[in-house]
């Protein structure tokens, strides 16, 4: 999941452009769709109990991102401004969840500290 969380990753960049109603171009949309397909296949893996909430957050981010990409593609085809705004809203939600994941995933992967340790 972590390669998709980088703010400079293709998915995040595509979502930022969708949110801003400024694109992206069709090649970038197709790339974002491919990335989401890969992420979907990876997201159904079994995870430990303590990671399930984070996995569900990741699945929700994927669903919103997919909605944003597909709706943006439809808006470009039809010229429907309302669809573009709907895609923008879905992209904003996906970006918000990705930002939360950028906090949650490293915390989840951090090894536990021993009781009474000071970190030194």
C-alpha positions in Angstrom: 0.0 0.0 0.0 2.8 2.5 0.8 3.9 3.2 -2.8 0.5 4.6 -3.5 0.6 7.0 -0.5 3.4 9.2 -1.7 2.1 12.7 -2.4 4.1 12.7 -5.6 2.7 9.3 -6.8 0.8 9.3 -10.0 -2.4 8.6 -8.2 -2.1 11.6 -5.9 -1.2 13.9 -8.7 -4.1 12.7 -10.8 -6.5 13.2 -7.9 -5.1 16.7 -7.3 -5.8 17.7 -10.9 -9.3 16.2 -10.8 -10.0 18.1 -7.6 -8.8 21.3 -9.1 -11.0 20.7 -12.2 -7.9 21.0 -14.4 -7.4 17.6 -15.8 -5.6 15.2 -15.9 -5.0 14.3 -19.5 -6.4 10.9 -20.7 -3.0 9.1 -20.4 -2.8 10.1 -16.8 -6.3 9.0 -16.1 -5.6 5.6 -17.7 -2.5 5.3 -15.6 -4.4 6.1 -12.4 -7.0 3.5 -13.4 -4.2 0.9 -13.8 -2.7 1.8 -10.4 -6.1 1.5 -8.7 -6.6 -1.9 -10.3 -3.2 -3.0 -8.9 -4.1 -1.6 -5.5 -7.5 -3.3 -5.5 -5.8 -6.7 -6.1 -3.4 -6.0 -3.3 -5.9 -4.6 -0.8 -7.9 -7.8 -0.2 -5.0 -9.6 1.5 -5.5 -10.9 5.0 -4.1 -8.5 7.6 -3.6 -8.7 11.3 -6.5 -7.5 13.5 -4.6 -4.3 14.4 -4.3 -3.3 10.8 -7.9 -3.9 9.7 -9.1 -0.4 10.4 -6.2 0.9 8.2 -7.0 -1.6 5.5 -10.6 -0.4 5.5 -9.5 3.2 5.2 -7.3 2.2 2.3 -10.3 0.4 0.6 -12.4 3.5 1.1 -9.7 5.7 -0.4 -9.5 3.4 -3.4 -13.3 3.5 -3.9 -13.4 7.3 -3.8 -10.4 7.5 -6.1 -12.0 5.1 -8.6 -15.2 7.1 -8.5 -13.2 10.3 -9.1 -11.3 8.9 -12.0 -14.3 7.3 -13.7 -16.5 10.3 -13.1 -13.9 12.6 -14.5 -13.5 10.5 -17.6 -17.3 10.6 -18.1 -17.3 14.4 -17.5 -14.7 14.9 -20.2 -16.6 12.8 -22.7 -19.9 14.5 -22.0 -18.8 18.0 -21.2 -21.0 17.8 -18.1 -19.8 20.3 -15.5 -21.8 18.7 -12.7 -20.0 15.4 -13.3 -16.7 17.3 -13.2 -17.7 18.8 -9.8 -18.8 15.3 -8.6 -15.4 13.9 -9.6 -13.7 16.8 -7.8 -15.6 16.0 -4.6 -14.7 12.3 -4.8 -11.0 13.3 -5.4 -11.0 15.6 -2.4 -12.4 12.8 -0.2 -9.8 10.3 -1.6 -7.0 12.7 -1.0 -8.1 13.3 2.6 -8.1 9.6 3.2 -4.7 9.2 1.6 -3.4 11.9 3.9 -4.8 10.1 6.9 -3.1 6.9 5.7 0.2 8.7 5.4 -0.1 9.1 9.2 -1.6 5.7 10.1 0.6 3.4 8.1 4.0 4.5 9.5 2.5 4.4 13.0 1.2 0.9 12.3 4.6 -0.2 11.0 6.6 1.3 13.9 7.9 -1.4 16.3 6.4 -1.2 19.7 8.5 0.4 22.4 9.3 -1.4 25.6 7.5 -0.3 28.7 9.6 2.2 30.6 12.0 2.9 27.7 12.8 6.5 27.1 13.7 6.0 23.4 17.4 6.5 24.0 
